[in-house]
Amino acid sequence: MGNEMTVQLDGEEYLVHHDGGSLRIGRRLGGEVTWFDDVDTGVLPEAARTALQRGDAGDEALRTALRGVVSAEVERGG
């Protein structure tokens, strides 16, 4: 089983689940989680991967990487 953490990004709360080389970001809506597409953690900068492994939701490198994932999802209409 992987690890989960809650991350606040720009006033929104996201659930982050990582398991090995895979990362999922989701949002809770009405008691259910809507997940974005899986992301290969290998595309994240090293500092973001390290923070993810530590479970450090406050790390700025991780938060910047997650903002990029969320932004890409929004731009493609997810």
Backbone as CSV, one residue per row, in Angstrom:
resi,resn,N_x,N_y,N_z,CA_x,CA_y,CA_z,C_x,C_y,C_z
1,MET,0.844,-1.174,0.000,0.000,0.000,0.000,0.891,1.239,0.000
2,GLY,0.428,2.259,-0.677,1.199,3.481,-0.779,0.935,4.419,0.367
3,ASN,1.352,5.648,0.188,1.213,6.679,1.210,0.290,7.774,0.701
4,GLU,-0.465,8.360,1.610,-1.343,9.465,1.257,-1.073,10.646,2.163
5,MET,-1.279,11.830,1.609,-1.175,13.059,2.390,-2.117,14.088,1.780
6,THR,-2.486,15.045,2.586,-3.305,16.148,2.121,-2.410,17.358,1.937
7,VAL,-2.581,18.042,0.809,-1.750,19.194,0.480,-2.660,20.370,0.125
8,GLN,-2.352,21.531,0.690,-3.060,22.763,0.355,-2.273,23.478,-0.747
9,LEU,-2.942,23.752,-1.864,-2.320,24.472,-2.967,-3.239,25.612,-3.380
10,ASP,-2.780,26.818,-3.229,-3.532,27.989,-3.682,-4.973,27.988,-3.172
11,GLY,-5.133,27.657,-1.899,-6.444,27.693,-1.273,-7.313,26.474,-1.520
12,GLU,-6.823,25.501,-2.251,-7.568,24.268,-2.526,-6.877,23.099,-1.825
13,GLU,-7.659,22.127,-1.405,-7.106,20.955,-0.731,-7.099,19.766,-1.690
14,TYR,-5.951,19.112,-1.786,-5.777,17.956,-2.670,-5.293,16.765,-1.858
15,LEU,-5.720,15.594,-2.261,-5.236,14.351,-1.689,-4.154,13.821,-2.624
16,VAL,-3.004,13.490,-2.071,-1.878,12.986,-2.857,-1.590,11.567,-2.399
17,HIS,-1.598,10.643,-3.346,-1.332,9.232,-3.064,-0.139,8.818,-3.916
18,HIS,0.858,8.250,-3.271,1.996,7.747,-4.048,2.314,6.331,-3.628
19,ASP,2.661,5.552,-4.636,2.959,4.138,-4.435,4.074,3.771,-5.395
20,GLY,5.271,3.687,-4.877,6.409,3.374,-5.730,6.660,4.489,-6.724
21,GLY,6.543,4.193,-8.002,6.826,5.166,-9.037,5.608,5.883,-9.572
22,SER,4.480,5.759,-8.883,3.243,6.361,-9.369,2.694,7.370,-8.364
23,LEU,2.148,8.456,-8.889,1.587,9.525,-8.077,0.182,9.811,-8.580
24,ARG,-0.761,9.953,-7.645,-2.128,10.341,-7.997,-2.493,11.557,-7.155
25,ILE,-3.161,12.508,-7.798,-3.661,13.679,-7.102,-5.167,13.701,-7.302
26,GLY,-5.880,13.941,-6.209,-7.332,13.977,-6.299,-7.914,15.071,-5.433
27,ARG,-9.211,15.304,-5.660,-9.937,16.287,-4.861,-11.163,15.616,-4.289
28,ARG,-11.456,15.943,-3.041,-12.664,15.436,-2.398,-13.838,16.319,-2.802
29,LEU,-14.863,15.690,-3.321,-16.072,16.398,-3.704,-17.260,15.590,-3.196
30,GLY,-17.998,16.166,-2.283,-19.177,15.488,-1.769,-18.881,14.149,-1.115
31,GLY,-17.760,14.062,-0.411,-17.420,12.827,0.285,-16.715,11.787,-0.570
32,GLU,-16.553,12.045,-1.868,-15.849,11.128,-2.757,-14.609,11.812,-3.302
33,VAL,-13.630,11.017,-3.703,-12.398,11.568,-4.272,-12.436,11.400,-5.782
34,THR,-12.225,12.508,-6.484,-12.085,12.482,-7.933,-10.596,12.557,-8.233
35,TRP,-10.067,11.492,-8.842,-8.626,11.403,-9.102,-8.285,11.911,-10.488
36,PHE,-7.155,12.608,-10.596,-6.586,12.969,-11.885,-5.847,11.741,-12.408
37,ASP,-5.303,11.831,-13.617,-4.531,10.732,-14.175,-3.280,10.468,-13.330
38,ASP,-2.808,9.221,-13.369,-1.566,8.869,-12.683,-0.384,9.590,-13.336
39,VAL,0.596,9.914,-12.511,1.810,10.576,-12.977,3.000,9.729,-12.546
40,ASP,3.927,9.506,-13.458,5.167,8.800,-13.141,6.028,9.739,-12.300
41,THR,6.395,9.306,-11.091,7.187,10.180,-10.219,8.563,10.488,-10.812
42,GLY,8.992,9.731,-11.791,10.271,9.987,-12.442,10.319,11.314,-13.179
43,VAL,9.145,11.889,-13.496,9.133,13.187,-14.189,9.250,14.349,-13.206
44,LEU,9.134,14.072,-11.921,9.260,15.122,-10.905,10.732,15.424,-10.637
45,PRO,11.039,16.659,-10.281,12.423,16.971,-9.883,12.823,16.139,-8.661
46,GLU,14.111,15.887,-8.541,14.634,15.063,-7.436,14.184,15.577,-6.072
47,ALA,14.233,16.885,-5.872,13.845,17.452,-4.571,12.371,17.164,-4.272
48,ALA,11.525,17.200,-5.296,10.100,16.910,-5.102,9.896,15.429,-4.775
49,ARG,10.624,14.548,-5.448,10.518,13.100,-5.162,10.966,12.799,-3.733
50,THR,12.032,13.448,-3.302,12.527,13.243,-1.943,11.489,13.699,-0.917
51,ALA,10.905,14.864,-1.135,9.870,15.369,-0.225,8.659,14.441,-0.213
52,LEU,8.304,13.907,-1.371,7.181,12.972,-1.463,7.465,11.719,-0.639
53,GLN,8.667,11.199,-0.746,9.054,10.013,0.031,9.052,10.294,1.524
54,ARG,9.414,11.512,1.925,9.414,11.899,3.340,8.012,12.188,3.858
55,GLY,7.070,12.421,2.919,5.721,12.806,3.320,5.642,14.250,3.750
56,ASP,6.528,15.082,3.201,6.625,16.489,3.581,5.731,17.349,2.686
57,ALA,4.470,17.488,3.073,3.486,18.229,2.274,3.799,19.719,2.202
58,GLY,4.643,20.230,3.076,4.979,21.641,3.086,6.197,21.997,2.261
59,ASP,6.880,20.999,1.706,8.098,21.248,0.936,7.767,22.016,-0.342
60,GLU,8.456,23.123,-0.568,8.132,23.986,-1.703,8.426,23.324,-3.047
61,ALA,9.449,22.490,-3.137,9.738,21.792,-4.399,8.588,20.847,-4.755
62,LEU,8.062,20.145,-3.754,6.935,19.247,-3.990,5.688,20.038,-4.348
63,ARG,5.446,21.111,-3.633,4.246,21.926,-3.892,4.290,22.526,-5.302
64,THR,5.462,22.960,-5.743,5.609,23.499,-7.092,5.325,22.422,-8.141
65,ALA,5.863,21.227,-7.925,5.626,20.120,-8.859,4.143,19.750,-8.905
66,LEU,3.496,19.704,-7.739,2.078,19.362,-7.695,1.230,20.442,-8.370
67,ARG,1.610,21.697,-8.193,0.900,22.785,-8.897,0.977,22.577,-10.410
68,GLY,2.134,22.145,-10.884,2.296,21.887,-12.318,1.384,20.769,-12.800
69,VAL,1.269,19.707,-12.014,0.386,18.596,-12.363,-1.065,19.059,-12.393
70,VAL,-1.458,19.799,-11.371,-2.834,20.296,-11.290,-3.116,21.251,-12.452
71,SER,-2.188,22.137,-12.730,-2.352,23.088,-13.833,-2.512,22.371,-15.178
72,ALA,-1.693,21.362,-15.410,-1.781,20.589,-16.656,-3.132,19.890,-16.763
73,GLU,-3.617,19.375,-15.651,-4.917,18.701,-15.640,-6.031,19.687,-15.973
74,VAL,-5.973,20.872,-15.400,-6.995,21.896,-15.649,-6.949,22.336,-17.120
75,GLU,-5.748,22.540,-17.648,-5.599,22.989,-19.038,-6.140,21.975,-20.033
76,ARG,-6.028,20.704,-19.716,-6.546,19.698,-20.651,-7.996,19.345,-20.390
77,GLY,-8.578,20.039,-19.408,-10.001,19.882,-19.187,-10.409,18.823,-18.191
78,GLY,-9.479,18.429,-17.301,-9.782,17.396,-16.315,-10.434,17.921,-15.080
